[in-house]
Each structure stands twice: as C-alpha cells, then as structure tokens.
Amino acid sequence: MKSTYLTNLLLLVVAVLLVWLMTESQVEDSAYITDKIQAAQVNQITIVRREQQTIHLQRDQQWQLSQPIYVRANQTRINLLLSLLQQPAHQQIPVTQTTDLAEFGLQQPELSLVFNEYHFAFGDTEPLSGYRYILHNQQIYLINDDISPLLGASASSFVDNRLLDPASKIAALHLPELQNQQGQQKYAALSIVQQNDSWHSMPQNYPQDKLLALLQNWQQAYAMQVVIMLDDETSTPDEQEVTIKLTDNTQRKFVVSHSEEGLTLTDHQQQLQYLFPATIIPALFSINE
C-alpha cells in the first residue's frame, strides 16, 4: 500500500514537472519578434510601400508626420505601429541560402516597417492560422498581424484629428458670420479676446461661462477625418475664415465651408482639411444662451 502511494506521488511529481516544462517551452516559443529595441527607444518610423509614397514619422517633443508634410501625428496610430514589437512570434524560421522567400511573399514585399534602423518586411498570411509572415534580421516570424491595413493607408490617416495641439491655449478667437443656403444670417460674427484675466466678446458681450464654454469647444474640437492637400491653393479674400490666436504668439486660420452634410475647416498654411459632422456647427459658432 505504501509502495503504491509512493509510486502515485512520484507520478504526480513527474506530471507536474512535464506540465511546467511544456509551459516554459511555450513561453519560449512565444518570444517577441525582437528584443533588440523597445517601443520607448523608437524615435523614427518609416513605412515603405511598393506602389505608394513612403511615410516618415519622427519623435521630437511629440510624434510628428515629417513626410509628405510636417504636422502633428496621431498618437493612437503610432501606438498601433509600435505594438508590433510586443507581438509574440508563434513560429520562427531561420533564413538560409536555400530559403525561398517567394514562398512566404517576402521576395519583393509590398509593405515594410522600419523602427530606427530595424527593418520588418511584411509577407503573405499563413492560410490556416491567418498569421502574417514577417522577415526581420534573417528570421521569418509568424505573428498575429493587426497593423498591415494601416501600413497601406494614406498619409492622412497618420495626422492628429485634434484641431489644436492640447499643449497650446487660445488667446483670442474670431468667428465669421455664417449664412444658410438662402443667404440669410445663421450665426453672427463674434470675436472673443482675453483682457485682464477675463474674456470679452464683441459686438455683444456675453457672460464669462458662455464664452468659456465656446472656447472649450474649439480647444477640444476633434475632426472625424483629416485630409492632406498636397496641391493646395491659397485662400481667396471673400472666403469666410476663423482666426485663432494662441498664447505662444502663433495663430491658426481656417477657411470655413459648411452645409447640411457637414463642416470643413481648411488650414491652407498646413495643407490640411478637417472634416466634422454638421451637428457640431452650433457648438463652434454660437453662444449657448
């Protein structure tokens, strides 16, 4: 009886040991695609597409899109790109002289992503699992790919959707008169300026809380889409324009176009169009009385 008990105990210990070894093996097999660089160390990102324009992003005080234009970048999209460095590799295949890269869609990859000097080429997907083959440092990794659709998107998708940099603050706001389709005034022109630590509006002076609410709406305005205009033309004198002066002595000017379908604010200097739903127009151009 005692012998049977000891045998069972020994078998249990062996079983636990085997499970532990298998778990450790799985953890080892699921190593990240690279341990040479961490997301916090990346300060340059390049997206190379065979039949589209190359996109460059760089980090100074914050992430910026630097090609095709220089403008504040969308941090959410940046984080999604950097998530590649935290993707576990489900399989790892060494590249040798006999490796046929075309078999993995890596002979002439359509998409490549470069973090600093570390290059990652995107190949085909494995038919059964749907995982993506990625070539890096003479190794082919099989990973769960969530970012290749973003790599093929336009450069506009990497622009920050926020109208204003959160670090900047409004010092003065000048709104034009907006008319309806019949040419009748819909929203009156309004200027708001700060004097002696309080806000004043013209031609009619509204209470502080009403002015602050309108300013906050502009400060936090978030476009549903941003479009880069590479062949942009300058604005004409008869166009209605919003002028926002900031506390750092810079200013932004936006040409206004609106209809029942939506609102477009065009910054000709930065070559950007910000597209909003029509429902936001009252929040940006009228005082809530």
C-alpha positions as CSV (number, residue, x, y, z in Angstrom):
1,M,0.0,0.0,0.0
2,K,2.8,2.3,0.9
3,S,4.6,1.4,-2.2
4,T,1.6,2.2,-4.3
5,Y,1.2,5.6,-2.6
6,L,4.9,6.5,-3.2
7,T,4.5,5.4,-6.9
8,N,1.5,7.6,-7.4
9,L,3.2,10.5,-5.6
10,L,6.2,10.1,-7.9
11,L,4.0,10.0,-11.0
12,L,2.3,13.2,-9.8
13,V,5.6,15.0,-9.4
14,V,6.7,13.8,-12.9
15,A,3.4,15.0,-14.4
16,V,3.7,18.5,-12.7
17,L,7.3,18.7,-13.9
18,L,6.3,17.9,-17.5
19,V,3.5,20.5,-17.5
20,W,6.0,23.1,-16.2
21,L,8.5,22.2,-18.9
22,M,5.8,22.4,-21.6
23,T,4.6,25.8,-20.3
24,E,8.2,27.1,-20.3
25,S,8.7,25.8,-23.8
26,Q,5.5,27.5,-25.0
27,V,6.6,30.8,-23.4
28,E,10.0,30.5,-25.0
29,D,8.3,29.7,-28.4
30,S,6.1,32.8,-28.0
31,A,9.1,35.2,-27.7
32,Y,8.6,38.7,-29.1
33,I,9.6,39.4,-32.7
34,T,12.7,41.2,-31.4
35,D,14.4,42.0,-28.1
36,K,16.8,44.5,-29.6
37,I,14.6,47.5,-29.3
38,Q,11.8,48.7,-27.1
39,A,8.9,50.9,-28.1
40,A,10.2,53.7,-25.8
41,Q,13.5,53.7,-27.8
42,V,11.9,54.3,-31.2
43,N,12.2,57.9,-32.4
44,Q,11.9,57.4,-36.2
45,I,9.4,55.3,-38.1
46,T,9.4,54.7,-41.9
47,I,6.6,53.0,-43.8
48,V,7.7,51.8,-47.2
49,R,5.1,50.8,-49.8
50,R,6.0,49.5,-53.2
51,E,3.4,51.5,-55.2
52,Q,2.6,54.3,-52.7
53,Q,4.5,57.2,-51.2
54,T,6.8,56.5,-48.3
55,I,5.7,57.8,-45.0
56,H,8.1,59.2,-42.4
57,L,7.3,59.9,-38.7
58,Q,9.7,61.2,-36.1
59,R,9.5,62.0,-32.4
60,D,10.8,65.3,-31.0
61,Q,8.8,66.6,-28.1
62,Q,5.9,64.6,-29.6
63,W,5.4,62.4,-32.7
64,Q,5.2,64.3,-36.0
65,L,4.5,63.2,-39.5
66,S,7.5,64.5,-41.4
67,Q,6.8,63.2,-44.9
68,P,4.9,64.0,-47.1
69,I,4.2,67.1,-44.9
70,Y,5.3,68.2,-41.4
71,V,2.4,68.1,-39.0
72,R,1.4,66.7,-35.6
73,A,0.9,62.9,-35.8
74,N,-2.0,60.7,-34.4
75,Q,-0.6,59.1,-31.3
76,T,-3.1,56.3,-31.4
77,R,-1.9,55.2,-34.8
78,I,1.7,55.5,-33.6
79,N,1.0,53.2,-30.7
80,L,-0.6,50.7,-33.0
81,L,2.5,50.6,-35.2
82,L,4.7,50.2,-32.1
83,S,2.6,47.3,-30.9
84,L,4.4,45.1,-33.5
85,L,7.4,45.0,-31.0
86,Q,5.1,43.3,-28.4
87,Q,3.6,40.7,-30.7
88,P,4.5,37.1,-29.7
89,A,6.1,35.0,-32.5
90,H,4.1,31.8,-33.0
91,Q,6.8,30.3,-35.2
92,Q,10.3,31.3,-36.2
93,I,12.0,30.1,-39.4
94,P,15.7,30.9,-40.0
95,V,16.6,32.2,-43.4
96,T,19.3,30.2,-45.1
97,Q,20.8,30.1,-48.6
98,T,18.1,27.6,-49.7
99,T,15.1,29.5,-48.2
100,D,12.7,30.5,-50.9
101,L,11.4,33.9,-49.8
102,A,8.8,34.0,-52.5
103,E,7.1,31.1,-50.7
104,F,6.3,33.5,-47.9
105,G,5.6,36.6,-50.0
106,L,8.9,38.1,-49.0
107,Q,10.8,38.1,-52.2
108,Q,9.5,41.6,-53.0
109,P,7.4,42.6,-50.0
110,E,4.6,45.1,-50.6
111,L,5.0,46.7,-47.2
112,S,7.9,47.3,-44.9
113,L,8.1,49.0,-41.5
114,V,11.4,50.5,-40.1
115,F,11.8,51.4,-36.4
116,N,15.0,53.5,-36.2
117,E,17.4,51.1,-38.2
118,Y,15.4,47.9,-37.5
119,H,13.7,46.6,-40.6
120,F,10.5,44.5,-40.7
121,A,9.2,43.2,-44.1
122,F,5.5,42.0,-44.3
123,G,4.8,38.9,-46.4
124,D,1.8,36.7,-47.0
125,T,-0.5,35.2,-44.4
126,E,-0.4,31.6,-43.4
127,P,-3.6,30.0,-44.8
128,L,-4.7,28.0,-41.8
129,S,-4.0,30.4,-38.9
130,G,-4.2,33.7,-40.7
131,Y,-1.0,34.8,-39.1
132,R,1.4,37.0,-41.1
133,Y,5.0,36.1,-42.2
134,I,7.4,38.9,-41.2
135,L,11.1,39.0,-42.1
136,H,13.4,40.6,-39.6
137,N,17.2,40.0,-39.1
138,Q,17.4,36.9,-41.3
139,Q,14.5,35.3,-39.4
140,I,10.9,34.8,-40.6
141,Y,8.4,35.2,-37.8
142,L,4.7,34.1,-37.9
143,I,2.7,36.7,-35.9
144,N,-0.9,37.9,-35.4
145,D,-1.0,40.9,-37.7
146,D,-3.2,43.8,-36.8
147,I,-1.3,46.7,-38.4
148,S,-0.7,45.9,-42.1
149,P,-4.0,47.6,-43.1
150,L,-2.7,50.8,-41.5
151,L,0.6,50.5,-43.4
152,G,-1.3,50.6,-46.7
153,A,-3.4,53.6,-45.7
154,S,-2.9,57.1,-46.9
155,A,-0.6,59.5,-45.1
156,S,-3.7,61.5,-43.9
157,S,-4.6,58.7,-41.6
158,F,-1.4,59.5,-39.5
159,V,-2.4,63.1,-38.9
160,D,-3.7,64.1,-35.5
161,N,-7.5,64.5,-35.6
162,R,-7.4,67.2,-33.0
163,L,-7.8,70.7,-34.4
164,L,-5.4,72.3,-31.9
165,D,-2.4,70.9,-30.1
166,P,-3.5,70.2,-26.5
167,A,-0.4,72.0,-25.3
168,S,-1.5,75.2,-26.9
169,K,-4.1,77.6,-25.4
170,I,-6.4,80.0,-27.1
171,A,-5.7,83.7,-26.5
172,A,-8.3,85.1,-29.0
173,L,-11.0,83.7,-31.2
174,H,-12.5,85.4,-34.3
175,L,-15.5,83.8,-35.9
176,P,-17.1,84.9,-39.2
177,E,-20.8,85.3,-40.0
178,L,-22.2,82.1,-41.3
179,Q,-25.2,82.2,-43.7
180,N,-27.7,79.5,-44.7
181,Q,-28.3,78.3,-48.2
182,Q,-30.7,81.2,-48.8
183,G,-28.0,83.7,-48.0
184,Q,-29.6,84.7,-44.7
185,Q,-27.5,85.1,-41.5
186,K,-27.4,81.8,-39.5
187,Y,-24.7,82.7,-37.0
188,A,-23.4,86.2,-36.3
189,A,-19.7,87.1,-36.4
190,L,-18.1,87.1,-33.0
191,S,-14.7,88.0,-31.5
192,I,-13.5,86.8,-28.1
193,V,-10.4,88.2,-26.5
194,Q,-8.8,88.0,-23.1
195,Q,-8.1,91.2,-21.2
196,N,-7.0,91.5,-17.6
197,D,-7.5,87.8,-16.9
198,S,-11.1,87.8,-18.2
199,W,-12.8,87.2,-21.5
200,H,-14.7,89.8,-23.5
201,S,-16.7,89.4,-26.7
202,M,-17.7,91.7,-29.5
203,P,-20.0,93.0,-30.9
204,Q,-22.1,91.6,-28.0
205,N,-20.5,90.9,-24.6
206,Y,-21.6,87.5,-23.2
207,P,-21.2,86.1,-19.7
208,Q,-17.9,84.5,-18.8
209,D,-19.2,81.0,-18.5
210,K,-20.8,81.2,-22.0
211,L,-17.6,82.4,-23.6
212,L,-15.5,79.8,-21.8
213,A,-17.8,77.0,-23.0
214,L,-17.4,78.2,-26.6
215,L,-13.6,78.5,-26.3
216,Q,-13.5,75.0,-24.7
217,N,-15.4,73.6,-27.7
218,W,-12.7,74.9,-30.1
219,Q,-9.9,73.8,-27.8
220,Q,-11.2,70.2,-27.8
221,A,-12.5,70.0,-31.4
222,Y,-11.8,66.6,-32.8
223,A,-12.3,66.0,-36.6
224,M,-13.9,62.8,-37.8
225,Q,-11.4,62.9,-40.7
226,V,-8.3,64.9,-41.7
227,V,-7.2,65.2,-45.3
228,I,-3.8,66.3,-46.6
229,M,-3.9,68.6,-49.6
230,L,-0.6,68.3,-51.4
231,D,-1.7,70.5,-54.3
232,D,-3.3,73.1,-52.1
233,E,-4.1,76.7,-53.2
234,T,-4.1,79.8,-51.0
235,S,-7.4,81.2,-49.8
236,T,-9.3,84.0,-51.5
237,P,-10.2,87.3,-49.8
238,D,-14.0,86.6,-50.0
239,E,-13.8,83.3,-48.1
240,Q,-15.1,83.1,-44.5
241,E,-12.3,82.5,-42.1
242,V,-11.8,81.6,-38.5
243,T,-8.7,83.0,-36.8
244,I,-7.4,81.5,-33.6
245,K,-4.6,83.3,-31.8
246,L,-2.7,81.2,-29.3
247,T,-0.8,82.1,-26.1
248,D,2.6,81.2,-27.7
249,N,2.1,84.2,-30.2
250,T,1.2,81.9,-33.1
251,Q,-2.1,81.6,-34.9
252,R,-4.2,79.2,-37.0
253,K,-6.5,80.3,-39.8
254,F,-9.3,78.1,-41.1
255,V,-11.4,78.7,-44.2
256,V,-15.0,77.6,-43.4
257,S,-17.2,75.6,-45.7
258,H,-20.5,74.2,-44.3
259,S,-23.7,72.6,-45.4
260,E,-26.4,70.3,-44.1
261,E,-23.9,67.4,-44.7
262,G,-21.0,68.7,-42.6
263,L,-18.4,71.3,-41.7
264,T,-15.0,71.7,-43.3
265,L,-12.2,73.8,-41.8
266,T,-9.3,74.2,-44.2
267,D,-5.8,75.3,-43.0
268,H,-4.0,76.4,-46.2
269,Q,-0.8,77.0,-44.4
270,Q,-0.6,73.5,-43.0
271,Q,-2.3,72.0,-46.1
272,L,-4.9,70.2,-44.0
273,Q,-8.7,69.9,-44.2
274,Y,-10.6,69.0,-41.0
275,L,-14.0,67.3,-41.6
276,F,-16.7,67.5,-39.0
277,P,-20.3,66.4,-38.8
278,A,-22.9,69.2,-39.3
279,T,-24.1,68.7,-35.8
280,I,-21.0,70.3,-34.4
281,I,-21.6,73.7,-36.1
282,P,-23.8,75.2,-33.3
283,A,-21.2,74.2,-30.7
284,L,-18.5,76.1,-32.6
285,F,-20.3,79.1,-33.9
286,S,-23.0,80.1,-31.5
287,I,-23.3,81.1,-27.8
288,N,-25.5,78.7,-25.8
289,E,-27.9,81.0,-24.2
